[in-house]
């Protein structure tokens, strides 16, 4: 049995930190602050998240994040930037 406050490590991936990385990825995708999964991964690395590429190796996860980035991304046209 594993108490809920214990971090379990399988291989070299810390499941506790992976969960935090995925949660943060969804926060970023929903916020509209990133336009692509590549931008999202770069932001996570900049924030200090580890094993970003390994965390997002699954195609279903990347597909969902790509969809969220696309529908939530805030793009500013040159005209909007001037106002």
mmCIF file of the N, C-alpha and C atoms, coordinates in Angstrom:
data_MODEL
# 
_entry.id   MODEL 
# 
loop_
_atom_site.group_PDB 
_atom_site.id 
_atom_site.type_symbol 
_atom_site.label_atom_id 
_atom_site.label_alt_id 
_atom_site.label_comp_id 
_atom_site.label_asym_id 
_atom_site.label_entity_id 
_atom_site.label_seq_id 
_atom_site.pdbx_PDB_ins_code 
_atom_site.Cartn_x 
_atom_site.Cartn_y 
_atom_site.Cartn_z 
_atom_site.occupancy 
_atom_site.B_iso_or_equiv 
_atom_site.pdbx_formal_charge 
_atom_site.auth_seq_id 
_atom_site.auth_comp_id 
_atom_site.auth_asym_id 
_atom_site.auth_atom_id 
_atom_site.pdbx_PDB_model_num 
ATOM 1   N N  . UNK A 1 1  ? 0.846  -1.182 0.000   1.00 0.00 ? 1  UNK A N  1 
ATOM 2   C CA . UNK A 1 1  ? 0.000  0.000  0.000   1.00 0.00 ? 1  UNK A CA 1 
ATOM 3   C C  . UNK A 1 1  ? 0.886  1.238  0.000   1.00 0.00 ? 1  UNK A C  1 
ATOM 4   N N  . UNK A 1 2  ? 0.428  2.253  -0.706  1.00 0.00 ? 2  UNK A N  1 
ATOM 5   C CA . UNK A 1 2  ? 1.202  3.475  -0.843  1.00 0.00 ? 2  UNK A CA 1 
ATOM 6   C C  . UNK A 1 2  ? 0.389  4.659  -0.318  1.00 0.00 ? 2  UNK A C  1 
ATOM 7   N N  . UNK A 1 3  ? 0.819  5.272  0.771   1.00 0.00 ? 3  UNK A N  1 
ATOM 8   C CA . UNK A 1 3  ? 0.110  6.458  1.260   1.00 0.00 ? 3  UNK A CA 1 
ATOM 9   C C  . UNK A 1 3  ? 0.092  7.545  0.185   1.00 0.00 ? 3  UNK A C  1 
ATOM 10  N N  . UNK A 1 4  ? -0.939 8.350  0.150   1.00 0.00 ? 4  UNK A N  1 
ATOM 11  C CA . UNK A 1 4  ? -1.093 9.345  -0.918  1.00 0.00 ? 4  UNK A CA 1 
ATOM 12  C C  . UNK A 1 4  ? 0.003  10.406 -0.932  1.00 0.00 ? 4  UNK A C  1 
ATOM 13  N N  . UNK A 1 5  ? 0.701  10.590 0.162   1.00 0.00 ? 5  UNK A N  1 
ATOM 14  C CA . UNK A 1 5  ? 1.750  11.614 0.185   1.00 0.00 ? 5  UNK A CA 1 
ATOM 15  C C  . UNK A 1 5  ? 3.123  11.059 -0.198  1.00 0.00 ? 5  UNK A C  1 
ATOM 16  N N  . UNK A 1 6  ? 3.196  9.806  -0.615  1.00 0.00 ? 6  UNK A N  1 
ATOM 17  C CA . UNK A 1 6  ? 4.455  9.186  -0.996  1.00 0.00 ? 6  UNK A CA 1 
ATOM 18  C C  . UNK A 1 6  ? 4.619  9.258  -2.510  1.00 0.00 ? 6  UNK A C  1 
ATOM 19  N N  . UNK A 1 7  ? 5.798  9.659  -2.964  1.00 0.00 ? 7  UNK A N  1 
ATOM 20  C CA . UNK A 1 7  ? 6.100  9.695  -4.386  1.00 0.00 ? 7  UNK A CA 1 
ATOM 21  C C  . UNK A 1 7  ? 6.709  8.363  -4.772  1.00 0.00 ? 7  UNK A C  1 
ATOM 22  N N  . UNK A 1 8  ? 6.149  7.733  -5.780  1.00 0.00 ? 8  UNK A N  1 
ATOM 23  C CA . UNK A 1 8  ? 6.636  6.441  -6.245  1.00 0.00 ? 8  UNK A CA 1 
ATOM 24  C C  . UNK A 1 8  ? 7.489  6.681  -7.473  1.00 0.00 ? 8  UNK A C  1 
ATOM 25  N N  . UNK A 1 9  ? 8.642  6.047  -7.524  1.00 0.00 ? 9  UNK A N  1 
ATOM 26  C CA . UNK A 1 9  ? 9.541  6.208  -8.661  1.00 0.00 ? 9  UNK A CA 1 
ATOM 27  C C  . UNK A 1 9  ? 9.651  4.874  -9.386  1.00 0.00 ? 9  UNK A C  1 
ATOM 28  N N  . UNK A 1 10 ? 9.310  4.857  -10.679 1.00 0.00 ? 10 UNK A N  1 
ATOM 29  C CA . UNK A 1 10 ? 9.448  3.687  -11.534 1.00 0.00 ? 10 UNK A CA 1 
ATOM 30  C C  . UNK A 1 10 ? 10.537 3.992  -12.541 1.00 0.00 ? 10 UNK A C  1 
ATOM 31  N N  . UNK A 1 11 ? 11.550 3.182  -12.589 1.00 0.00 ? 11 UNK A N  1 
ATOM 32  C CA . UNK A 1 11 ? 12.652 3.455  -13.497 1.00 0.00 ? 11 UNK A CA 1 
ATOM 33  C C  . UNK A 1 11 ? 13.304 4.760  -13.123 1.00 0.00 ? 11 UNK A C  1 
ATOM 34  N N  . UNK A 1 12 ? 13.390 5.677  -14.082 1.00 0.00 ? 12 UNK A N  1 
ATOM 35  C CA . UNK A 1 12 ? 14.015 6.975  -13.821 1.00 0.00 ? 12 UNK A CA 1 
ATOM 36  C C  . UNK A 1 12 ? 13.004 8.117  -13.879 1.00 0.00 ? 12 UNK A C  1 
ATOM 37  N N  . UNK A 1 13 ? 11.715 7.795  -13.997 1.00 0.00 ? 13 UNK A N  1 
ATOM 38  C CA . UNK A 1 13 ? 10.706 8.848  -14.067 1.00 0.00 ? 13 UNK A CA 1 
ATOM 39  C C  . UNK A 1 13 ? 9.999  8.945  -12.728 1.00 0.00 ? 13 UNK A C  1 
ATOM 40  N N  . UNK A 1 14 ? 10.030 10.098 -12.139 1.00 0.00 ? 14 UNK A N  1 
ATOM 41  C CA . UNK A 1 14 ? 9.354  10.369 -10.874 1.00 0.00 ? 14 UNK A CA 1 
ATOM 42  C C  . UNK A 1 14 ? 7.888  10.637 -11.203 1.00 0.00 ? 14 UNK A C  1 
ATOM 43  N N  . UNK A 1 15 ? 7.023  9.701  -10.841 1.00 0.00 ? 15 UNK A N  1 
ATOM 44  C CA . UNK A 1 15 ? 5.612  9.797  -11.184 1.00 0.00 ? 15 UNK A CA 1 
ATOM 45  C C  . UNK A 1 15 ? 4.991  11.060 -10.595 1.00 0.00 ? 15 UNK A C  1 
ATOM 46  N N  . UNK A 1 16 ? 5.395  11.454 -9.409  1.00 0.00 ? 16 UNK A N  1 
ATOM 47  C CA . UNK A 1 16 ? 4.866  12.670 -8.791  1.00 0.00 ? 16 UNK A CA 1 
ATOM 48  C C  . UNK A 1 16 ? 5.162  13.904 -9.611  1.00 0.00 ? 16 UNK A C  1 
ATOM 49  N N  . UNK A 1 17 ? 6.383  14.052 -10.092 1.00 0.00 ? 17 UNK A N  1 
ATOM 50  C CA . UNK A 1 17 ? 6.720  15.231 -10.881 1.00 0.00 ? 17 UNK A CA 1 
ATOM 51  C C  . UNK A 1 17 ? 6.125  15.155 -12.284 1.00 0.00 ? 17 UNK A C  1 
ATOM 52  N N  . UNK A 1 18 ? 5.962  13.935 -12.821 1.00 0.00 ? 18 UNK A N  1 
ATOM 53  C CA . UNK A 1 18 ? 5.334  13.782 -14.135 1.00 0.00 ? 18 UNK A CA 1 
ATOM 54  C C  . UNK A 1 18 ? 3.900  14.271 -14.082 1.00 0.00 ? 18 UNK A C  1 
ATOM 55  N N  . UNK A 1 19 ? 3.194  13.934 -13.014 1.00 0.00 ? 19 UNK A N  1 
ATOM 56  C CA . UNK A 1 19 ? 1.814  14.393 -12.859 1.00 0.00 ? 19 UNK A CA 1 
ATOM 57  C C  . UNK A 1 19 ? 1.760  15.913 -12.843 1.00 0.00 ? 19 UNK A C  1 
ATOM 58  N N  . UNK A 1 20 ? 2.682  16.536 -12.117 1.00 0.00 ? 20 UNK A N  1 
ATOM 59  C CA . UNK A 1 20 ? 2.725  17.992 -12.074 1.00 0.00 ? 20 UNK A CA 1 
ATOM 60  C C  . UNK A 1 20 ? 3.031  18.607 -13.429 1.00 0.00 ? 20 UNK A C  1 
ATOM 61  N N  . UNK A 1 21 ? 3.882  17.947 -14.203 1.00 0.00 ? 21 UNK A N  1 
ATOM 62  C CA . UNK A 1 21 ? 4.233  18.427 -15.535 1.00 0.00 ? 21 UNK A CA 1 
ATOM 63  C C  . UNK A 1 21 ? 3.023  18.363 -16.456 1.00 0.00 ? 21 UNK A C  1 
ATOM 64  N N  . UNK A 1 22 ? 2.288  17.273 -16.399 1.00 0.00 ? 22 UNK A N  1 
ATOM 65  C CA . UNK A 1 22 ? 1.108  17.121 -17.249 1.00 0.00 ? 22 UNK A CA 1 
ATOM 66  C C  . UNK A 1 22 ? 0.026  18.118 -16.846 1.00 0.00 ? 22 UNK A C  1 
ATOM 67  N N  . UNK A 1 23 ? -0.182 18.276 -15.560 1.00 0.00 ? 23 UNK A N  1 
ATOM 68  C CA . UNK A 1 23 ? -1.171 19.256 -15.101 1.00 0.00 ? 23 UNK A CA 1 
ATOM 69  C C  . UNK A 1 23 ? -0.811 20.658 -15.573 1.00 0.00 ? 23 UNK A C  1 
ATOM 70  N N  . UNK A 1 24 ? 0.455  21.013 -15.464 1.00 0.00 ? 24 UNK A N  1 
ATOM 71  C CA . UNK A 1 24 ? 0.898  22.342 -15.895 1.00 0.00 ? 24 UNK A CA 1 
ATOM 72  C C  . UNK A 1 24 ? 0.740  22.487 -17.406 1.00 0.00 ? 24 UNK A C  1 
ATOM 73  N N  . UNK A 1 25 ? 0.994  21.428 -18.159 1.00 0.00 ? 25 UNK A N  1 
ATOM 74  C CA . UNK A 1 25 ? 0.831  21.479 -19.607 1.00 0.00 ? 25 UNK A CA 1 
ATOM 75  C C  . UNK A 1 25 ? -0.614 21.795 -19.976 1.00 0.00 ? 25 UNK A C  1 
ATOM 76  N N  . UNK A 1 26 ? -1.557 21.162 -19.297 1.00 0.00 ? 26 UNK A N  1 
ATOM 77  C CA . UNK A 1 26 ? -2.964 21.445 -19.568 1.00 0.00 ? 26 UNK A CA 1 
ATOM 78  C C  . UNK A 1 26 ? -3.322 22.879 -19.166 1.00 0.00 ? 26 UNK A C  1 
ATOM 79  N N  . UNK A 1 27 ? -2.754 23.361 -18.070 1.00 0.00 ? 27 UNK A N  1 
ATOM 80  C CA . UNK A 1 27 ? -3.004 24.748 -17.667 1.00 0.00 ? 27 UNK A CA 1 
ATOM 81  C C  . UNK A 1 27 ? -2.528 25.713 -18.751 1.00 0.00 ? 27 UNK A C  1 
ATOM 82  N N  . UNK A 1 28 ? -1.320 25.475 -19.257 1.00 0.00 ? 28 UNK A N  1 
ATOM 83  C CA . UNK A 1 28 ? -0.765 26.342 -20.291 1.00 0.00 ? 28 UNK A CA 1 
ATOM 84  C C  . UNK A 1 28 ? -1.574 26.268 -21.575 1.00 0.00 ? 28 UNK A C  1 
ATOM 85  N N  . UNK A 1 29 ? -1.954 25.057 -21.977 1.00 0.00 ? 29 UNK A N  1 
ATOM 86  C CA . UNK A 1 29 ? -2.726 24.882 -23.211 1.00 0.00 ? 29 UNK A CA 1 
ATOM 87  C C  . UNK A 1 29 ? -4.077 25.578 -23.107 1.00 0.00 ? 29 UNK A C  1 
ATOM 88  N N  . UNK A 1 30 ? -4.700 25.485 -21.964 1.00 0.00 ? 30 UNK A N  1 
ATOM 89  C CA . UNK A 1 30 ? -6.011 26.115 -21.765 1.00 0.00 ? 30 UNK A CA 1 
ATOM 90  C C  . UNK A 1 30 ? -5.923 27.634 -21.623 1.00 0.00 ? 30 UNK A C  1 
ATOM 91  N N  . UNK A 1 31 ? -4.763 28.123 -21.195 1.00 0.00 ? 31 UNK A N  1 
ATOM 92  C CA . UNK A 1 31 ? -4.605 29.565 -20.959 1.00 0.00 ? 31 UNK A CA 1 
ATOM 93  C C  . UNK A 1 31 ? -4.501 30.376 -22.242 1.00 0.00 ? 31 UNK A C  1 
ATOM 94  N N  . UNK A 1 32 ? -4.142 29.724 -23.334 1.00 0.00 ? 32 UNK A N  1 
ATOM 95  C CA . UNK A 1 32 ? -3.957 30.443 -24.591 1.00 0.00 ? 32 UNK A CA 1 
ATOM 96  C C  . UNK A 1 32 ? -2.586 31.072 -24.729 1.00 0.00 ? 32 UNK A C  1 
ATOM 97  N N  . UNK A 1 33 ? -1.703 30.822 -23.782 1.00 0.00 ? 33 UNK A N  1 
ATOM 98  C CA . UNK A 1 33 ? -0.384 31.450 -23.815 1.00 0.00 ? 33 UNK A CA 1 
ATOM 99  C C  . UNK A 1 33 ? 0.623  30.729 -24.708 1.00 0.00 ? 33 UNK A C  1 
ATOM 100 N N  . UNK A 1 34 ? 0.286  29.532 -25.180 1.00 0.00 ? 34 UNK A N  1 
ATOM 101 C CA . UNK A 1 34 ? 1.159  28.790 -26.094 1.00 0.00 ? 34 UNK A CA 1 
ATOM 102 C C  . UNK A 1 34 ? 0.337  28.360 -27.299 1.00 0.00 ? 34 UNK A C  1 
ATOM 103 N N  . UNK A 1 35 ? 0.961  28.381 -28.469 1.00 0.00 ? 35 UNK A N  1 
ATOM 104 C CA . UNK A 1 35 ? 0.239  28.059 -29.689 1.00 0.00 ? 35 UNK A CA 1 
ATOM 105 C C  . UNK A 1 35 ? 0.462  26.661 -30.213 1.00 0.00 ? 35 UNK A C  1 
ATOM 106 N N  . UNK A 1 36 ? 1.571  26.042 -29.790 1.00 0.00 ? 36 UNK A N  1 
ATOM 107 C CA . UNK A 1 36 ? 1.896  24.707 -30.283 1.00 0.00 ? 36 UNK A CA 1 
ATOM 108 C C  . UNK A 1 36 ? 2.415  23.845 -29.135 1.00 0.00 ? 36 UNK A C  1 
ATOM 109 N N  . UNK A 1 37 ? 2.451  22.544 -29.383 1.00 0.00 ? 37 UNK A N  1 
ATOM 110 C CA . UNK A 1 37 ? 3.005  21.634 -28.382 1.00 0.00 ? 37 UNK A CA 1 
ATOM 111 C C  . UNK A 1 37 ? 4.494  21.909 -28.196 1.00 0.00 ? 37 UNK A C  1 
ATOM 112 N N  . UNK A 1 38 ? 5.180  22.293 -29.257 1.00 0.00 ? 38 UNK A N  1 
ATOM 113 C CA . UNK A 1 38 ? 6.605  22.639 -29.138 1.00 0.00 ? 38 UNK A CA 1 
ATOM 114 C C  . UNK A 1 38 ? 6.806  23.844 -28.222 1.00 0.00 ? 38 UNK A C  1 
ATOM 115 N N  . UNK A 1 39 ? 5.959  24.852 -28.386 1.00 0.00 ? 39 UNK A N  1 
ATOM 116 C CA . UNK A 1 39 ? 6.015  26.030 -27.503 1.00 0.00 ? 39 UNK A CA 1 
ATOM 117 C C  . UNK A 1 39 ? 5.726  25.625 -26.061 1.00 0.00 ? 39 UNK A C  1 
ATOM 118 N N  . UNK A 1 40 ? 4.755  24.745 -25.912 1.00 0.00 ? 40 UNK A N  1 
ATOM 119 C CA . UNK A 1 40 ? 4.361  24.279 -24.591 1.00 0.00 ? 40 UNK A CA 1 
ATOM 120 C C  . UNK A 1 40 ? 5.521  23.554 -23.905 1.00 0.00 ? 40 UNK A C  1 
ATOM 121 N N  . UNK A 1 41 ? 6.183  22.668 -24.645 1.00 0.00 ? 41 UNK A N  1 
ATOM 122 C CA . UNK A 1 41 ? 7.322  21.934 -24.082 1.00 0.00 ? 41 UNK A CA 1 
ATOM 123 C C  . UNK A 1 41 ? 8.464  22.874 -23.714 1.00 0.00 ? 41 UNK A C  1 
ATOM 124 N N  . UNK A 1 42 ? 8.697  23.876 -24.559 1.00 0.00 ? 42 UNK A N  1 
ATOM 125 C CA . UNK A 1 42 ? 9.753  24.853 -24.274 1.00 0.00 ? 42 UNK A CA 1 
ATOM 126 C C  . UNK A 1 42 ? 9.435  25.626 -23.000 1.00 0.00 ? 42 UNK A C  1 
ATOM 127 N N  . UNK A 1 43 ? 8.169  25.997 -22.828 1.00 0.00 ? 43 UNK A N  1 
ATOM 128 C CA . UNK A 1 43 ? 7.753  26.723 -21.623 1.00 0.00 ? 43 UNK A CA 1 
ATOM 129 C C  . UNK A 1 43 ? 7.940  25.849 -20.384 1.00 0.00 ? 43 UNK A C  1 
ATOM 130 N N  . UNK A 1 44 ? 7.586  24.587 -20.479 1.00 0.00 ? 44 UNK A N  1 
ATOM 131 C CA . UNK A 1 44 ? 7.752  23.673 -19.340 1.00 0.00 ? 44 UNK A CA 1 
ATOM 132 C C  . UNK A 1 44 ? 9.223  23.530 -18.965 1.00 0.00 ? 44 UNK A C  1 
ATOM 133 N N  . UNK A 1 45 ? 10.086 23.406 -19.970 1.00 0.00 ? 45 UNK A N  1 
ATOM 134 C CA . UNK A 1 45 ? 11.527 23.318 -19.692 1.00 0.00 ? 45 UNK A CA 1 
ATOM 135 C C  . UNK A 1 45 ? 12.012 24.599 -19.023 1.00 0.00 ? 45 UNK A C  1 
ATOM 136 N N  . UNK A 1 46 ? 11.555 25.740 -19.525 1.00 0.00 ? 46 UNK A N  1 
ATOM 137 C CA . UNK A 1 46 ? 11.950 27.034 -18.963 1.00 0.00 ? 46 UNK A CA 1 
ATOM 138 C C  . UNK A 1 46 ? 11.521 27.140 -17.503 1.00 0.00 ? 46 UNK A C  1 
ATOM 139 N N  . UNK A 1 47 ? 10.359 26.550 -17.176 1.00 0.00 ? 47 UNK A N  1 
ATOM 140 C CA . UNK A 1 47 ? 9.854  26.563 -15.802 1.00 0.00 ? 47 UNK A CA 1 
ATOM 141 C C  . UNK A 1 47 ? 10.556 25.541 -14.912 1.00 0.00 ? 47 UNK A C  1 
ATOM 142 N N  . UNK A 1 48 ? 11.428 24.701 -15.506 1.00 0.00 ? 48 UNK A N  1 
ATOM 143 C CA . UNK A 1 48 ? 12.202 23.758 -14.712 1.00 0.00 ? 48 UNK A CA 1 
ATOM 144 C C  . UNK A 1 48 ? 11.648 22.348 -14.623 1.00 0.00 ? 48 UNK A C  1 
ATOM 145 N N  . UNK A 1 49 ? 10.653 22.023 -15.431 1.00 0.00 ? 49 UNK A N  1 
ATOM 146 C CA . UNK A 1 49 ? 10.111 20.663 -15.426 1.00 0.00 ? 49 UNK A CA 1 
ATOM 147 C C  . UNK A 1 49 ? 11.114 19.725 -16.091 1.00 0.00 ? 49 UNK A C  1 
ATOM 148 N N  . UNK A 1 50 ? 11.258 18.528 -15.536 1.00 0.00 ? 50 UNK A N  1 
ATOM 149 C CA . UNK A 1 50 ? 12.219 17.552 -16.045 1.00 0.00 ? 50 UNK A CA 1 
ATOM 150 C C  . UNK A 1 50 ? 11.526 16.528 -16.935 1.00 0.00 ? 50 UNK A C  1 
ATOM 151 N N  . UNK A 1 51 ? 12.304 15.859 -17.779 1.00 0.00 ? 51 UNK A N  1 
ATOM 152 C CA . UNK A 1 51 ? 11.852 14.763 -18.642 1.00 0.00 ? 51 UNK A CA 1 
ATOM 153 C C  . UNK A 1 51 ? 10.635 15.158 -19.475 1.00 0.00 ? 51 UNK A C  1 
ATOM 154 N N  . UNK A 1 52 ? 10.660 16.353 -20.029 1.00 0.00 ? 52 UNK A N  1 
ATOM 155 C CA . UNK A 1 52 ? 9.510  16.855 -20.784 1.00 0.00 ? 52 UNK A CA 1 
ATOM 156 C C  . UNK A 1 52 ? 9.238  15.990 -22.012 1.00 0.00 ? 52 UNK A C  1 
ATOM 157 N N  . UNK A 1 53 ? 10.273 15.668 -22.785 1.00 0.00 ? 53 UNK A N  1 
ATOM 158 C CA . UNK A 1 53 ? 10.073 14.860 -23.988 1.00 0.00 ? 53 UNK A CA 1 
ATOM 159 C C  . UNK A 1 53 ? 9.531  13.476 -23.651 1.00 0.00 ? 53 UNK A C  1 
ATOM 160 N N  . UNK A 1 54 ? 10.063 12.854 -22.626 1.00 0.00 ? 54 UNK A N  1 
ATOM 161 C CA . UNK A 1 54 ? 9.586  11.524 -22.226 1.00 0.00 ? 54 UNK A CA 1 
ATOM 162 C C  . UNK A 1 54 ? 8.149  11.582 -21.721 1.00 0.00 ? 54 UNK A C  1 
ATOM 163 N N  . UNK A 1 55 ? 7.810  12.639 -21.027 1.00 0.00 ? 55 UNK A N  1 
ATOM 164 C CA . UNK A 1 55 ? 6.463  12.793 -20.485 1.00 0.00 ? 55 UNK A CA 1 
ATOM 165 C C  . UNK A 1 55 ? 5.430  12.899 -21.598 1.00 0.00 ? 55 UNK A C  1 
ATOM 166 N N  . UNK A 1 56 ? 5.778  13.550 -22.706 1.00 0.00 ? 56 UNK A N  1 
ATOM 167 C CA . UNK A 1 56 ? 4.838  13.782 -23.794 1.00 0.00 ? 56 UNK A CA 1 
ATOM 168 C C  . UNK A 1 56 ? 5.130  12.917 -25.010 1.00 0.00 ? 56 UNK A C  1 
ATOM 169 N N  . UNK A 1 57 ? 5.585  11.698 -24.780 1.00 0.00 ? 57 UNK A N  1 
ATOM 170 C CA . UNK A 1 57 ? 5.873  10.800 -25.899 1.00 0.00 ? 57 UNK A CA 1 
ATOM 171 C C  . UNK A 1 57 ? 4.614  10.117 -26.430 1.00 0.00 ? 57 UNK A C  1 
ATOM 172 N N  . UNK A 1 58 ? 3.553  10.088 -25.661 1.00 0.00 ? 58 UNK A N  1 
ATOM 173 C CA . UNK A 1 58 ? 2.306  9.445  -26.096 1.00 0.00 ? 58 UNK A CA 1 
ATOM 174 C C  . UNK A 1 58 ? 1.543  10.284 -27.104 1.00 0.00 ? 58 UNK A C  1 
ATOM 175 N N  . UNK A 1 59 ? 1.053  9.647  -28.162 1.00 0.00 ? 59 UNK A N  1 
ATOM 176 C CA . UNK A 1 59 ? 0.380  10.396 -29.221 1.00 0.00 ? 59 UNK A CA 1 
ATOM 177 C C  . UNK A 1 59 ? -0.985 10.938 -28.780 1.00 0.00 ? 59 UNK A C  1 
ATOM 178 N N  . UNK A 1 60 ? -1.716 10.221 -27.950 1.00 0.00 ? 60 UNK A N  1 
ATOM 179 C CA . UNK A 1 60 ? -3.033 10.691 -27.513 1.00 0.00 ? 60 UNK A CA 1 
ATOM 180 C C  . UNK A 1 60 ? -2.905 11.971 -26.685 1.00 0.00 ? 60 UNK A C  1 
ATOM 181 N N  . UNK A 1 61 ? -1.908 12.005 -25.809 1.00 0.00 ? 61 UNK A N  1 
ATOM 182 C CA . UNK A 1 61 ? -1.688 13.199 -24.979 1.00 0.00 ? 61 UNK A CA 1 
ATOM 183 C C  . UNK A 1 61 ? -1.295 14.387 -25.846 1.00 0.00 ? 61 UNK A C  1 
ATOM 184 N N  . UNK A 1 62 ? -0.378 14.167 -26.788 1.00 0.00 ? 62 UNK A N  1 
ATOM 185 C CA . UNK A 1 62 ? 0.047  15.249 -27.675 1.00 0.00 ? 62 UNK A CA 1 
ATOM 186 C C  . UNK A 1 62 ? -1.107 15.744 -28.547 1.00 0.00 ? 62 UNK A C  1 
ATOM 187 N N  . UNK A 1 63 ? -1.934 14.829 -29.020 1.00 0.00 ? 63 UNK A N  1 
ATOM 188 C CA . UNK A 1 63 ? -3.078 15.212 -29.847 1.00 0.00 ? 63 UNK A CA 1 
ATOM 189 C C  . UNK A 1 63 ? -4.034 16.109 -29.067 1.00 0.00 ? 63 UNK A C  1 
ATOM 190 N N  . UNK A 1 64 ? -4.327 15.746 -27.829 1.00 0.00 ? 64 UNK A N  1 
ATOM 191 C CA . UNK A 1 64 ? -5.233 16.548 -27.008 1.00 0.00 ? 64 UNK A CA 1 
ATOM 192 C C  . UNK A 1 64 ? -4.629 17.912 -26.687 1.00 0.00 ? 64 UNK A C  1 
ATOM 193 N N  . UNK A 1 65 ? -3.352 17.943 -26.351 1.00 0.00 ? 65 UNK A N  1 
ATOM 194 C CA . UNK A 1 65 ? -2.701 19.220 -26.057 1.00 0.00 ? 65 UNK A CA 1 
ATOM 195 C C  . UNK A 1 65 ? -2.645 20.103 -27.303 1.00 0.00 ? 65 UNK A C  1 
ATOM 196 N N  . UNK A 1 66 ? -2.373 19.492 -28.446 1.00 0.00 ? 66 UNK A N  1 
ATOM 197 C CA . UNK A 1 66 ? -2.349 20.237 -29.711 1.00 0.00 ? 66 UNK A CA 1 
ATOM 198 C C  . UNK A 1 66 ? -3.716 20.869 -29.986 1.00 0.00 ? 66 UNK A C  1 
ATOM 199 N N  . UNK A 1 67 ? -4.777 20.099 -29.758 1.00 0.00 ? 67 UNK A N  1 
ATOM 200 C CA . UNK A 1 67 ? -6.136 20.594 -29.962 1.00 0.00 ? 67 UNK A CA 1 
ATOM 201 C C  . UNK A 1 67 ? -6.425 21.773 -29.024 1.00 0.00 ? 67 UNK A C  1 
ATOM 202 N N  . UNK A 1 68 ? -6.059 21.625 -27.750 1.00 0.00 ? 68 UNK A N  1 
ATOM 203 C CA . UNK A 1 68 ? -6.308 22.691 -26.774 1.00 0.00 ? 68 UNK A CA 1 
ATOM 204 C C  . UNK A 1 68 ? -5.503 23.944 -27.096 1.00 0.00 ? 68 UNK A C  1 
ATOM 205 N N  . UNK A 1 69 ? -4.255 23.762 -27.506 1.00 0.00 ? 69 UNK A N  1 
ATOM 206 C CA . UNK A 1 69 ? -3.433 24.922 -27.883 1.00 0.00 ? 69 UNK A CA 1 
ATOM 207 C C  . UNK A 1 69 ? -4.064 25.649 -29.055 1.00 0.00 ? 69 UNK A C  1 
ATOM 208 N N  . UNK A 1 70 ? -4.523 24.886 -30.042 1.00 0.00 ? 70 UNK A N  1 
ATOM 209 C CA . UNK A 1 70 ? -5.086 25.484 -31.247 1.00 0.00 ? 70 UNK A CA 1 
ATOM 210 C C  . UNK A 1 70 ? -6.360 26.272 -30.954 1.00 0.00 ? 70 UNK A C  1 
ATOM 211 N N  . UNK A 1 71 ? -7.258 25.726 -30.136 1.00 0.00 ? 71 UNK A N  1 
ATOM 212 C CA . UNK A 1 71 ? -8.528 26.420 -29.918 1.00 0.00 ? 71 UNK A CA 1 
ATOM 213 C C  . UNK A 1 71 ? -8.429 27.536 -28.876 1.00 0.00 ? 71 UNK A C  1 
ATOM 214 N N  . UNK A 1 72 ? -7.395 27.520 -28.050 1.00 0.00 ? 72 UNK A N  1 
ATOM 215 C CA . UNK A 1 72 ? -7.275 28.532 -26.999 1.00 0.00 ? 72 UNK A CA 1 
ATOM 216 C C  . UNK A 1 72 ? -6.202 29.575 -27.265 1.00 0.00 ? 72 UNK A C  1 
ATOM 217 N N  . UNK A 1 73 ? -5.381 29.367 -28.273 1.00 0.00 ? 73 UNK A N  1 
ATOM 218 C CA . UNK A 1 73 ? -4.273 30.285 -28.534 1.00 0.00 ? 73 UNK A CA 1 
ATOM 219 C C  . UNK A 1 73 ? -4.799 31.674 -28.889 1.00 0.00 ? 73 UNK A C  1 
ATOM 220 N N  . UNK A 1 74 ? -4.253 32.649 -28.221 1.00 0.00 ? 74 UNK A N  1 
ATOM 221 C CA . UNK A 1 74 ? -4.606 34.039 -28.472 1.00 0.00 ? 74 UNK A CA 1 
ATOM 222 C C  . UNK A 1 74 ? -3.580 34.609 -29.443 1.00 0.00 ? 74 UNK A C  1 
ATOM 223 N N  . UNK A 1 75 ? -4.039 34.931 -30.633 1.00 0.00 ? 75 UNK A N  1 
ATOM 224 C CA . UNK A 1 75 ? -3.131 35.521 -31.610 1.00 0.00 ? 75 UNK A CA 1 
ATOM 225 C C  . UNK A 1 75 ? -3.456 37.003 -31.745 1.00 0.00 ? 75 UNK A C  1 
ATOM 226 N N  . UNK A 1 76 ? -2.416 37.785 -31.868 1.00 0.00 ? 76 UNK A N  1 
ATOM 227 C CA . UNK A 1 76 ? -2.579 39.236 -31.975 1.00 0.00 ? 76 UNK A CA 1 
ATOM 228 C C  . UNK A 1 76 ? -2.110 39.659 -33.360 1.00 0.00 ? 76 UNK A C  1 
ATOM 229 N N  . UNK A 1 77 ? -2.987 40.322 -34.086 1.00 0.00 ? 77 UNK A N  1 
ATOM 230 C CA . UNK A 1 77 ? -2.620 40.821 -35.397 1.00 0.00 ? 77 UNK A CA 1 
ATOM 231 C C  . UNK A 1 77 ? -1.789 42.089 -35.226 1.00 0.00 ? 77 UNK A C  1 
ATOM 232 N N  . UNK A 1 78 ? -1.041 42.474 -36.247 1.00 0.00 ? 78 UNK A N  1 
ATOM 233 C CA . UNK A 1 78 ? -0.258 43.725 -36.144 1.00 0.00 ? 78 UNK A CA 1 
ATOM 234 C C  . UNK A 1 78 ? -1.130 44.934 -35.808 1.00 0.00 ? 78 UNK A C  1 
ATOM 235 N N  . UNK A 1 79 ? -2.344 44.971 -36.333 1.00 0.00 ? 79 UNK A N  1 
ATOM 236 C CA . UNK A 1 79 ? -3.251 46.097 -36.053 1.00 0.00 ? 79 UNK A CA 1 
ATOM 237 C C  . UNK A 1 79 ? -3.629 46.111 -34.569 1.00 0.00 ? 79 UNK A C  1 
ATOM 238 N N  . UNK A 1 80 ? -3.895 44.931 -33.976 1.00 0.00 ? 80 UNK A N  1 
ATOM 239 C CA . UNK A 1 80 ? -4.244 44.869 -32.567 1.00 0.00 ? 80 UNK A CA 1 
ATOM 240 C C  . UNK A 1 80 ? -3.069 45.266 -31.683 1.00 0.00 ? 80 UNK A C  1 
ATOM 241 N N  . UNK A 1 81 ? -1.866 44.966 -32.122 1.00 0.00 ? 81 UNK A N  1 
ATOM 242 C CA . UNK A 1 81 ? -0.675 45.281 -31.339 1.00 0.00 ? 81 UNK A CA 1 
ATOM 243 C C  . UNK A 1 81 ? -0.467 46.787 -31.230 1.00 0.00 ? 81 UNK A C  1 
ATOM 244 N N  . UNK A 1 82 ? -0.934 47.537 -32.190 1.00 0.00 ? 82 UNK A N  1 
ATOM 245 C CA . UNK A 1 82 ? -0.744 48.993 -32.196 1.00 0.00 ? 82 UNK A CA 1 
ATOM 246 C C  . UNK A 1 82 ? -1.717 49.715 -31.274 1.00 0.00 ? 82 UNK A C  1 
ATOM 247 N N  . UNK A 1 83 ? -2.809 49.073 -30.910 1.00 0.00 ? 83 UNK A N  1 
ATOM 248 C CA . UNK A 1 83 ? -3.800 49.766 -30.080 1.00 0.00 ? 83 UNK A CA 1 
ATOM 249 C C  . UNK A 1 83 ? -3.556 49.553 -28.617 1.00 0.00 ? 83 UNK A C  1 
# 
